Amino acid sequence: MLVPAFDCQSCGACCSYSAEWPRFSTEDDAQLDRIPPKYVAADLSGMRCDGVRCSALSGEVGKATACGIYELRPDVCRACMPGDDECLTARAALGLPIS
């Protein structure tokens, strides 16, 4: 099956569909210490969200987006790949094309 190519910088769905998704799990303390505190949830469990949108995401979802901490982003963010199940779930939840 051919996976469609999605451009993350014109999407942002994975960063804006669930406040429960950007949770820390495999990061070590050194990785977490590099993330600016203003982007970390008060309970330190993951990224802080404004509603369901990660606070580090800028721009308009489905048009043009960027991660404010891309180089420092946690493992959960690095694991999501364009066209994978998480990507397609997020795109579908936001009404963006999945094919």
Disulfide bonds with the S-S distance in Angstrom:
none
